[in-house]
Amino acid sequence: SFPTRRSSDLEALSIFYKEELTQTIDLNSIHHIHFFLEKVRRGKDSDRIHPRMQIYTSRTNRVLHIKLSIDNYLLLKAYFSHKHFKVTDEYNLSF
């Protein structure tokens, strides 16, 4: 899931699942991005912590909810922050 350029020079976020393009979001349509934590229990003693990202095109219209690797979380957070998108980050790396 990384921003790409289309032939018309408009930036878009291309979403891939198992190497297949599943969704394209025009970056100009994004209202805000929300990063947060979701814990998943696996077995008795293990907790896996997954960063999640939601993208909204308005205050309440969510167009994407996706699980991220920590590397992709860091890259996408840096990209959207650098491009001055409204970013809410409730994910904390110091777990």
N, C-alpha and C positions, 0 to 999 in steps of 0.2 A: 504494500500500500504506500505508494510514493507519488508525489506530484509529478506530472508529466506535462509536456507541451503538445497541444494538438496543432494540426497544420494551420489553423486560423490564428495561431499565436495566443490563444486563450489558455490559461493554465487550468488544469483539471487534476483531480485526485483519482487515480485509477486503482480499483480494488480487485485483487486477484485472489482466487481460492484454488489451490492445487494447480497453479500455473495457468488458470483460465480466468480471463477478464469477466468479472461478474457485475461490476457497477462502475460508473464514471460520474463524479460529482464536480460540477463547475465551481472553481474556487470563489468566483464572484457571488455565488448563491449562498455561501456559508455565513450564517449569522454568528455562531459560536461553537467552540469545541470543548468537550468535557472529558477529562481524564479522571479515572477513579480506580479503586482497589476492589477486587473481588476474590475472597478466599475460597478455595475449593478443598474439601477434606478428602484425603485418599488414605484409607486405612486408619488404624488407631492413632498413631502418633504423628503422622505427616500432614503438614499443611502446605499447599502450593499456592503461591500468591501470583495472581495474574493481573497485569494492568489492563484496563479496558478503556476504549475511546468511543465517545458518542459524538456525532456531528449533527448539528441542527441548522435548518435553513430559515427558521424563525424562532421566536422565543420558545415555542412548544412543539414544532414539527421536526421530530428526529428522523433523519434519513439513513443513519448508519449506527450500528452498535457492534463493536468488534473487539475480540481479544487480541492483545499485542504481546510480542516478546518484549523484554526489557530494553533490548537494543532498539527496536522499532519505536517503542514509547519515547526513548530519549531523542531519537532522530526526528520524529514527528512533532514532539513538543518544541524542540529547538526550531524547526522549520516554521511552524505556525506562529510561534512567539516572534521570530525574526520578521515575519511578514505582517506583524501587527494585527493578527486575528485576536478576537476576544477568547481567551483560554482560561478555563477553570480547571485547576489541577488539585484533585483530592487524593492523588496517589503519592505515597511517600516511600522513597527507596530505603529508608532506615528502618526496615522491619526486622 
